[in-house]
Amino acid sequence: LHPHTPQCTMLRVLLSYSLLHMATAWVSVPLSARSPVSAIRASPAAEHRQAVASASRRSSLATWTLGTVLLLGIAAKRRSSHVARRASSATPSAAPEAGKAAEQLAPVKEYQALKEDMLCSWGFLNEQDFAVRVAGLFLVAFVPSLLLSSTVYPFVGDGGDVLVRNIVADVFFSAFGALIPVAVAMVRLAQRWDTVNKLLSRSSYVVEYDPTKKMGYDSGGAGAYAFKKTKSQKEQERDKLLASYETKPVVSRLRVYLA
């Protein structure tokens, strides 16, 4: 407890009263009654006074213990209510930054961000242009792979003869090496487009933001907040149309390329 709180003041008063009551009860007992040796020879009156004093001390101790428990319970209850009030006052949905974060992290914003991404914008191309981009990426990766594999398996032998087996091996190794960046690009495309497709298909989405932007996400006890944002009926209809006619066909096309 804080030393200046009313609970602490009441606790000090109660403790002082209990100690004073115990001291008064102890002093009121004669010395003969307090001595262990002479307690055997004590008169019945002295024994009665000793019993009364012992009962008084026990009563004071019980009163002090009960008061301490009650005060600590009141302090804990007030502290929990204070923490609850602070948490309710800092509710993310009521903060001004929450509205801005909800607008920035809206699924339609994520969909628009795909157009600005150099790789993810391939999903907006038609079938022919998309196949040309994939073939171009394959050729760009195939040339250095062929040059690398030809150093291990040269096309021409020491005698000037053309080694057909080496040429076939170079072609296969180069094609395998060129398929790696193509597969990575397709996986990246499928991941981004599938995530946006799921966000557009749902009726709500999670918003994460930092209420202390000057301090950042690593700002100690400030941390970040997260809450669930429910779309309006108009937003749900718009996002479902985008998911049905824009993102789902792209995801299906990417699954064909990855199959």
C-alpha positions, 0 to 999 in steps of 0.5 A: 500500500502507498503510505499516503493512502486512506487504507494505509492510514486506517491500517496504522490506526488499527495496528496502534490500537491493537498494540496498545490494547495488548500492552494494557492487557499485559501490564494489567497482569501482576508480575507473579502471574507473568512469571513462569515459576511463580505461576504455579503458586498463583492465587485463583484471582491471579489466574483469572486475571491472567486468563482474561489478559490472554483472552484480550490479547488473542482478541486484539490479535484476531481484530488486527488480523481481520482488519489487515485482511479486510484492508488488503482486500479493499486495496486489491479491489480498488487496484483491479478496478483502477487497472480496469478503468485504465484498460477501458480508457485505452481500448483500441477501438476508441483510440483515434489511431485505431480508425486510421489503422483500420483504414490502412489495413482494410482488405481493399487496401491490401488488394490495391497494394498488390498493384503497386508490387512489382511481382504481385502485379503479375496477377492482374495480367491476362493469361498470355502476358502472364505466361510470357512473364514466367517464360522470361523469368525462366530464360533469365535464370536458365542462361547463368545456370547453363554457363555454370553447368557447362564449366562442369560438363563442357560441350566439347572434349579435349580432342574437339569432339562434341560431347552430346551427353554433356550437352544433355546433362547441361540442359537438364541441370540448367532447366532445374536451376532455372525452375527454382527462382520460377517456383519461388516467384510462384509461391510468393505470388500464390501466398500474397494473392491467397491472403488477400483473397481470404481477407476479402472473403471474410466479414471481419479482419484483425487490425494491429497498430501501435498507439505510441508511434513515436516510440515504435513497437519495441518501446518497452511497456507501450506495445501494440494493440489488436482488435477485430474490425467488422465490415459494413454490409456495403464493404462485404458486398464489395469485397466479395465481388472483388474476391469472386472476379479478381482474386479467386481466378488468380489463385486458381491460375497460380495453383495450376502453375504450381501443380 
